[in-house]
């Protein structure tokens, strides 16, 4: 059999790529997943972070108390007032791998990033990139397109304050259909100021500032009326902790290393969870179950580490075992601090100690009350043959220890055989799973967690997601609610959201829950087919195709063929994230939407849920 010439391994097979070509060919190696901006860890936010991180490092070294940030739809401008890049190295610092000040450990002892890649990746992945350094009365500007120098100006005199100004526009061919979500950017900026008390960031004309660090962070993340005791705030050398207990289910943590939000935790968060239980047991001299101590906790921890080791380029999970090279282990460092600081605090604040004990004992009672039914429910889930009957699983999972595509994993929760059938046939079996609901879920507002085990659909869903004992074992990065865009579909969305917010609020707060957007219309002629997600897009398609194109309105997911569905859940998938604003109280929002009928809610429904009515009017116009 003749050898296929296209697979021959010769000298011509060996390629050498320059820095920008390699970044553009393998962007995931440098900024994680790309995405369109619908998830908090999508690449466009990583680009923003890479630039701001450099500004933060300057601030940490005592240079610059203010950062100006302006972000519009497709353009980012960031100005710090630090020392400024040395003028003779401006081009090199943003275009040569392994060039930067962070290799000098004396200048950046506990920097956010130490690999000198950040701004190079931003440069290579931007349609337009500009860097300007102000230093001692002089300035230099360089401009790039996709990493290529288009302007390298000479050093000139300037009256500008010392510092660095970066402008970039992400490349639309890399980040397809991208858009910045203001709520994600607000959270990003808030985290920076919480972790750097005294720093001011002016973001799109709004001042962000914090004087109390993690105490302010937890105050912003919680509803004061839901807290069982005032927030405990502990601060030491290279470590800061804030914690309280609320009335919600689950555990909620915000963990940081050198100012980096480690959304997937790591060695510092694991050590903290373990040491917290140990310290509480010793204080009360009782061998509490660990889950009872941590149940309903809301906490934040920030540590400073020399030469941090992360498990990915995007620094979302810490892998460091030591605080400093050849120094104490992470567990020993955190244990020594918590054991003394928390013990001292509880001895000095007896009211808080009593309230904490009461919360632990309540969790213990609730756990014992459902122990029997939980065991029966788990056995029932096994007998239900979950992975064949309800779940069409994928091959890669978010809780895998390795795998480049684990961040792409998602599960579609859908209702009805036809809809789940279409998605199942068109999905990517490597990363996309499908969970089929049977009818409308139960309205679980104001019910206890006992209902999760008593209700077969909820029980099987929590087992499919692997969140029964917390979200550390979550099997999918994204939980996608895929229902029809009609009143019944909206009702199912609300019921599912009630389930997540009531029993697993951290899934929503950590950005794991989304709604799938599918087209409402298909407009086509013999030459072209256009899918439209709104009436405006439909009219634009009609104008573009001209004549009298064929127009189809999809009334349900089941009406979309598997071949077509592949277009909507592939590279161009549209996901709407479920995001809780600071002002959003879970109790209040669930009470409004899922509690007893009130005139206010009836008025809201009449004013806002006009989907079927509006579509019927559009059909009449088309006719």
C-alpha positions in Angstrom: 0.0 0.0 0.0 1.5 3.4 -1.0 2.3 5.8 1.8 0.0 8.9 1.9 2.3 11.8 0.9 0.4 14.1 3.3 1.5 12.1 6.3 5.2 11.8 5.4 7.5 13.0 8.2 10.4 14.9 6.6 12.5 18.0 7.1 9.6 20.0 5.6 7.4 18.8 8.5 9.5 20.8 11.0 8.2 24.3 11.5 9.6 27.2 13.5 7.1 29.7 14.7 7.9 33.2 16.0 6.4 34.3 19.4 3.2 35.9 18.0 2.5 33.0 15.5 2.8 30.5 18.4 0.4 32.5 20.6 -2.1 32.9 17.8 -1.9 29.2 16.9 -2.2 27.9 20.4 -3.9 30.7 22.4 -5.3 28.3 25.0 -1.7 27.7 26.2 -1.5 31.3 27.2 -5.0 32.5 28.2 -7.0 29.4 28.7 -10.2 29.0 26.7 -11.3 31.6 24.3 -15.1 32.0 24.6 -17.3 35.0 23.6 -17.4 36.7 27.0 -20.4 34.8 28.4 -18.3 33.2 31.1 -16.1 35.0 33.7 -13.0 33.1 32.7 -13.3 33.6 29.0 -10.2 34.9 27.2 -11.2 38.5 26.7 -11.4 38.9 30.5 -8.0 37.2 30.9 -6.5 39.8 28.5 -7.9 42.6 30.7 -6.5 40.9 33.8 -3.1 40.4 32.3 -2.7 44.2 31.8 -4.2 45.2 35.2 -2.1 42.6 37.0 1.0 44.5 35.9 -0.5 47.7 37.3 -1.3 45.9 40.5 2.3 44.6 40.8 3.5 48.2 40.5 1.1 49.3 43.3 2.2 46.4 45.5 5.8 47.6 45.2 4.7 51.0 46.4 4.4 52.8 43.1 1.0 54.3 42.1 -2.2 54.4 44.1 -4.6 54.9 41.2 -5.4 53.0 38.0 -7.7 54.3 35.2 -9.7 51.7 33.2 -12.0 52.4 30.3 -13.7 49.5 28.5 -16.2 49.9 25.7 -17.7 47.2 23.5 -14.5 46.3 21.7 -11.8 48.5 23.2 -9.8 48.5 26.4 -7.7 51.4 27.8 -5.7 51.0 31.0 -3.4 53.6 32.6 -1.4 53.2 35.8 0.9 55.6 37.6 3.7 53.4 38.5 7.3 53.7 37.5 6.7 53.2 33.8 8.4 50.6 31.5 12.1 51.6 31.0 11.9 53.5 27.7 14.5 51.5 25.9 12.6 48.2 26.6 9.1 49.3 25.7 8.9 47.2 22.5 10.7 44.2 24.0 8.5 44.0 27.1 5.3 43.5 25.0 6.7 41.6 22.1 9.6 39.3 23.2 8.9 36.2 25.2 11.0 35.8 28.4 11.5 39.6 28.6 10.2 41.5 31.6 10.9 42.9 35.1 9.4 40.0 36.9 12.4 37.8 36.5 14.1 40.1 39.0 12.8 38.5 42.2 14.0 41.5 44.2 11.7 43.8 42.3 8.7 41.6 42.3 8.8 39.2 45.4 5.2 38.2 45.4 4.0 39.2 41.9 0.7 38.0 40.3 2.5 36.7 37.3 6.1 35.6 36.9 6.4 34.2 33.4 6.7 37.5 31.4 4.1 36.3 28.9 0.9 38.3 29.8 1.2 41.4 27.7 2.8 39.5 24.8 -0.4 37.4 24.6 -2.6 40.4 24.7 -0.5 42.0 21.9 -0.6 38.9 19.7 -4.3 38.4 20.2 -5.4 42.0 19.5 -6.3 43.6 16.2 -4.7 46.7 17.6 -2.3 47.2 20.5 -0.7 50.3 21.8 1.8 50.8 24.6 3.0 54.1 26.0 5.5 54.6 28.8 5.9 57.8 30.8 9.2 58.0 32.7 11.0 61.0 34.2 9.7 63.7 31.8 9.9 61.5 28.6 7.6 59.2 26.8 7.7 56.5 24.1 4.9 54.9 22.1 4.7 51.7 20.1 1.8 50.3 18.1 1.1 46.8 16.8 -1.4 44.8 14.8 -1.7 41.2 15.8 1.7 41.4 17.3 3.4 43.1 14.3 5.0 46.5 14.9 3.3 49.2 12.9 4.8 52.2 14.7 7.9 52.5 16.9 8.1 56.2 17.8 11.2 57.9 19.2 11.4 59.0 22.8 10.1 62.5 23.2 9.6 65.0 26.0 6.4 64.7 28.0 4.6 66.3 31.0 2.7 63.1 31.8 3.0 61.5 35.2 5.2 58.3 35.4 3.4 55.1 34.5 2.2 53.0 31.6 -0.8 53.3 29.2 -2.0 50.2 27.3 -4.8 50.2 24.7 -6.0 47.1 22.9 -8.8 45.8 20.8 -9.3 41.9 21.0 -9.1 40.2 17.6 -12.6 39.3 16.4 -11.3 36.4 14.3 -10.0 34.8 17.5 -12.8 35.8 19.9 -15.8 35.3 17.7 -18.9 37.3 18.5 -17.3 38.5 21.7 -18.8 41.0 24.1 -17.9 42.3 27.5 -20.5 41.8 30.2 -20.5 44.8 32.6 -21.3 42.7 35.7 -18.3 40.5 35.2 -16.0 43.5 34.8 -17.5 45.2 37.9 -16.7 42.0 39.9 -13.2 41.9 38.5 -12.5 45.5 39.5 -14.0 45.1 42.9 -11.8 42.1 43.6 -8.7 44.1 42.8 -9.6 46.9 45.2 -10.7 44.5 48.0 -7.3 42.7 47.7 -5.4 46.0 47.7 -6.9 48.2 50.4 -6.2 51.8 49.7 -6.0 51.4 45.9 -8.4 53.4 43.7 -9.5 52.1 40.3 -11.5 54.5 38.2 -13.5 52.3 35.9 -15.6 53.9 33.2 -16.0 57.0 35.3 -16.9 55.2 38.5 -14.6 55.1 41.5 -13.8 51.7 43.1 -12.1 51.8 46.5 -11.9 49.7 49.7 -10.4 50.4 53.0 -11.2 47.2 54.8 -10.2 44.5 52.3 -11.9 41.1 52.6 -14.3 42.5 55.1 -15.7 44.8 52.4 -15.7 41.9 49.9 -17.8 39.7 52.2 -20.1 42.6 53.1 -20.8 43.1 49.4 -21.3 39.4 48.7 -23.8 38.8 51.5 -27.2 40.1 52.7 -26.7 41.4 56.3 -30.1 40.1 57.4 -29.1 36.6 56.3 -26.0 36.4 58.5 -25.9 34.5 61.7 -23.2 36.6 63.3 -21.1 39.6 62.3 -18.3 38.9 59.8 -15.0 37.8 61.4 -12.1 39.6 59.8 -8.6 38.3 60.5 -5.4 39.8 59.1 -1.8 38.7 59.4 1.5 38.7 57.5 0.8 37.6 54.0 -2.6 36.2 54.9 -6.1 37.7 55.3 -9.4 35.9 56.1 -13.1 36.9 56.4 -15.8 34.5 57.4 -19.4 34.2 58.5 -22.3 31.7 58.4 -25.6 32.5 56.6 -28.9 30.7 56.2 -28.2 29.3 52.7 -27.2 25.7 51.8 -23.7 24.7 50.7 -20.3 26.4 51.2 -19.2 29.6 49.5 -15.5 30.5 49.2 -13.6 33.4 47.5 -9.9 32.5 47.5 -7.0 34.6 46.2 -3.3 34.2 45.7 -1.1 37.3 45.2 -4.2 39.2 44.2 -5.3 36.5 41.7 -8.9 35.1 42.1 -8.4 31.4 42.2 -11.9 30.4 41.1 -11.0 26.7 41.3 -9.4 26.9 44.7 -6.2 25.0 45.3 -3.9 24.1 48.1 -4.6 27.3 50.1 -8.3 26.8 50.0 -8.1 23.1 50.8 -5.8 23.8 53.8 -8.1 26.5 55.0 -11.2 24.3 54.9 -9.4 21.6 56.8 -7.8 23.9 59.4 -11.0 25.8 60.1 -12.8 22.6 61.1 -9.8 21.6 63.3 -9.7 24.9 65.1 -13.5 25.0 65.7 -13.4 21.5 67.1 -10.6 22.4 69.5 -12.3 25.6 70.6 -15.6 24.0 71.5 -13.9 20.7 72.6 -16.4 18.7 70.5 -15.8 16.4 67.6 -18.2 18.0 65.1 -18.7 16.5 61.7 -16.7 18.6 59.2 -19.8 19.2 57.0 -21.7 20.6 59.9 -18.9 23.2 60.7 -18.6 24.3 57.0 -22.3 24.1 56.1 -23.7 27.6 55.1 -20.2 29.2 55.5 -19.4 32.3 53.4 -15.7 33.0 53.5 -12.8 34.7 51.7 -9.1 33.9 52.0 -6.1 35.7 50.5 -2.5 34.7 50.7 0.8 36.0 49.4 3.2 33.4 48.1 6.7 33.6 46.7 7.1 32.0 43.3 3.5 30.6 43.1 2.8 27.5 41.1 -0.6 27.4 39.3 -2.1 24.4 37.6 -2.8 26.4 34.4 -1.6 29.6 32.6 -4.9 31.4 33.7 -3.9 30.9 37.4 -7.4 29.7 38.5 -6.1 26.9 40.8 -3.0 27.1 43.1 -0.7 24.1 43.1 2.0 25.4 45.5 2.8 23.3 48.5 5.0 25.9 50.1 4.6 29.6 51.0 8.2 30.3 50.2 10.8 28.0 48.7 12.1 25.6 51.4 9.8 27.3 53.9 6.6 26.2 55.7 4.0 24.2 53.9 0.8 25.9 52.9 -1.1 23.9 55.5 1.3 24.7 58.3 1.3 28.4 57.4 -2.5 28.6 57.4 -2.8 26.4 60.5 -0.5 28.5 62.6 -2.4 31.7 61.7 -6.0 30.3 62.1 -5.3 28.4 65.2 -4.2 31.5 67.1 -6.2 34.3 65.4 -9.6 32.6 65.2 -9.3 31.0 68.7 -8.4 34.5 70.1 -11.3 36.1 68.3 -13.9 33.6 69.6 -12.6 33.9 73.1 -13.0 37.7 72.9 -16.4 37.7 71.2 -18.6 35.3 73.1 -21.8 36.4 71.3 -20.2 35.4 68.0 -19.0 32.1 69.5 -22.5 31.3 70.7 -24.1 32.1 67.4 -21.5 30.0 65.5 -22.2 27.0 67.8 -25.9 27.4 67.3 -25.5 27.4 63.5 -23.3 24.2 63.7 -25.8 22.4 65.9 -28.6 23.4 63.5 -26.7 21.9 60.6 -26.1 18.8 62.6 -29.8 18.3 63.3 -30.7 18.9 59.6 -28.1 16.4 58.5 -29.3 13.7 60.8 -33.0 14.3 59.8 -32.3 13.5 56.2 -29.7 10.8 56.7 -32.2 8.0 56.3 -34.0 9.3 53.3 -30.6 10.3 51.7 -29.4 6.7 51.9 -32.6 5.5 50.3 -32.4 8.2 47.6 -28.9 7.2 46.7 -29.9 3.6 46.3 -32.8 4.7 44.2 -30.5 6.8 42.0 -28.3 3.7 41.3 -31.3 1.5 40.5 -32.6 4.2 38.1 -29.6 3.5 35.8 -29.0 7.3 35.6 -26.3 7.2 33.0 -28.5 5.4 30.5 -32.0 6.6 31.3 -31.7 10.3 32.1 -28.2 11.3 31.2 -26.3 11.1 27.9 -22.9 11.7 29.3 -19.7 13.1 27.7 -16.2 11.7 27.8 -14.4 14.6 29.4 -15.4 16.2 32.7 -14.7 19.4 34.6 -13.5 17.5 37.7 -10.9 15.6 35.7 -7.4 16.1 37.0 -6.2 16.7 33.6 -7.5 17.5 30.1 -7.2 20.6 28.0 -10.9 20.7 27.2 -12.4 20.3 30.7 -13.3 24.0 30.8 -15.4 23.4 27.6 -17.6 20.7 29.3 -21.3 21.4 29.6 -24.5 19.6 30.3 -27.8 20.6 28.6 -30.8 20.3 30.8 -33.8 19.9 28.6 -37.4 18.8 28.7 -39.2 16.4 26.3 -38.0 13.6 24.1 -37.8 15.5 20.8 -35.7 18.3 22.2 -33.3 16.1 24.1 -33.1 13.8 21.0 -32.1 16.6 18.7 -29.4 17.9 21.1 -28.1 14.3 21.7 -27.7 13.6 18.0 -25.9 16.9 17.3 -23.7 17.4 20.4 -20.0 17.0 20.8 -19.7 13.7 22.7 -16.3 14.7 24.1 -17.5 17.7 26.1 -21.3 18.0 25.8 -23.8 15.9 27.9 -27.6 16.0 27.9 -29.9 15.5 31.0 -33.6 14.9 30.1 -36.3 16.2 32.5 -39.6 14.5 32.7 -42.2 17.1 32.8 -42.0 20.4 34.8 -39.9 20.3 38.0 -41.4 20.9 41.4 -41.5 24.4 42.7 -39.1 24.0 45.7 -39.2 27.5 47.0 -39.1 27.6 50.9 -38.8 23.8 51.1 -35.9 22.1 52.9 -33.2 20.0 51.3 -35.2 17.0 52.2 -37.2 17.5 49.0 -34.0 17.1 46.9 -33.8 13.5 48.0 -37.6 12.9 48.0 -38.1 14.2 44.5 -36.8 11.8 41.8 -36.0 14.4 39.2 -34.0 16.6 41.7 -32.2 13.6 43.2 -31.1 12.3 39.8 -30.1 15.8 38.7 -27.8 16.4 41.7 -26.3 13.0 41.1 -25.7 13.7 37.4 -24.0 17.0 38.3 -22.1 15.3 41.2 -22.9 18.1 43.6 -24.6 16.2 46.5 -21.7 16.9 48.8 -20.7 20.3 47.4 -19.6 21.6 44.0 -15.9 20.6 44.3 -16.8 17.5 42.3 -18.9 19.3 39.7 -18.7 17.3 36.5 -19.4 20.1 34.0 -18.1 23.6 33.7 -21.4 24.9 32.4 -24.9 23.9 33.3 -27.0 25.0 30.4 -30.8 25.3 30.7 -32.2 24.4 27.3 -35.9 25.0 27.1 -38.4 26.3 24.6 -38.6 30.1 24.2 -42.3 30.2 25.2 -44.2 30.6 28.4 -43.9 26.9 29.4 -40.2 27.0 28.7 -39.8 30.1 30.8 -41.6 28.5 33.6 -39.3 25.5 33.5 -36.3 27.9 33.6 -37.7 29.6 36.7 -38.3 26.2 38.4 -34.8 25.1 37.7 -33.3 28.4 38.8 -35.3 28.1 42.0 -33.8 24.7 42.6 -30.2 25.9 42.1 -30.6 29.2 44.1 -32.4 27.4 46.9 -30.1 24.5 47.4 -26.9 25.2 45.4 -26.5 29.0 45.2 -22.7 28.7 44.8 -23.4 27.2 41.3 -24.9 30.5 40.2 -22.6 32.8 42.2 -19.5 31.1 40.7 -20.9 31.5 37.1 -21.7 27.9 36.2 -25.4 28.3 35.1 -26.4 29.5 31.7 -29.5 29.6 29.4 -29.1 28.4 25.8 -30.2 30.8 23.2 -31.6 29.2 20.0 -32.9 31.0 16.9 -36.6 32.0 16.7 -36.6 32.2 12.9 -35.0 30.7 9.9 -34.9 32.9 6.8 -33.7 31.3 3.6 -33.7 31.3 -0.2 -32.1 28.8 -2.6 -28.6 30.3 -2.0 -28.4 31.2 1.7 -29.9 30.4 5.1 -29.9 32.8 8.0 -30.9 32.0 11.5 -32.3 34.9 13.5 -32.6 35.3 17.3 -35.0 38.3 17.3 -37.5 40.1 15.2 -34.9 42.7 14.3 -32.4 40.1 13.0 -35.3 38.5 11.0 -36.1 41.8 9.3 -32.4 42.3 8.5 -32.2 38.9 7.0 -35.3 39.5 4.8 -33.8 42.8 3.6 -30.5 41.0 2.9 -31.9 38.1 0.9 -34.5 40.2 -0.9 -37.5 38.9 -2.8 -39.8 36.6 -0.8 -37.6 34.3 1.2 -39.0 31.3 3.1 -39.5 32.1 6.8 -39.9 29.5 9.5 -40.6 30.3 13.1 -39.3 27.6 15.5 -41.9 27.2 18.3 -39.9 24.7 20.2 -36.4 23.0 20.3 -37.9 19.8 19.1 -38.8 21.5 15.7 -35.1 22.1 15.0 -33.6 19.1 13.2 -30.4 17.5 14.6 -28.4 18.7 11.6 -29.5 22.3 12.2 -29.0 22.0 16.0 -25.3 21.4 15.5 -25.0 25.0 14.2 -26.3 26.4 17.5 -24.3 24.3 20.0 -20.9 24.3 18.3 -18.3 27.1 18.0 -21.0 29.8 17.7 -23.1 28.7 20.6 -24.9 31.5 22.3 -25.2 31.3 26.1 -26.8 33.8 28.4 -25.1 33.7 31.8 -27.2 33.8 35.0 -25.6 36.5 37.1 -26.6 37.8 40.5 -26.0 41.5 41.0 -24.8 42.8 44.3 -28.2 44.2 45.1 -29.9 40.8 44.4 -31.2 39.1 47.5 -31.8 35.4 46.8 -34.6 35.3 49.3 -36.4 38.3 47.9 -36.1 37.3 44.3 -37.4 33.7 44.9 -40.2 35.1 47.0 -41.2 37.5 44.2 -41.1 35.0 41.4 -42.0 31.7 43.1 -43.9 32.6 46.2 -47.6 33.2 46.5 -49.2 35.3 43.8 -49.1 39.1 44.5 -50.5 42.0 42.4 -46.9 43.1 41.9 -45.8 39.8 40.3 -49.0 39.6 38.2 -48.2 43.0 36.9 -44.6 42.0 36.1 -45.8 38.9 34.2 -48.3 40.9 32.1 -45.6 43.5 31.3 -42.7 41.2 30.6 -43.7 37.7 29.5 -45.2 38.5 26.1 -43.3 36.0 24.1 -46.1 34.0 22.6 -48.3 37.0 22.1 -45.6 39.0 20.4 -44.7 36.1 18.1 -48.3 35.6 17.1 -48.6 39.2 16.1 -45.4 38.9 14.0 -46.9 35.9 12.3 -50.0 37.8 11.5 -47.9 40.6 10.0 -45.9 38.1 7.9 -49.2 36.6 6.6 
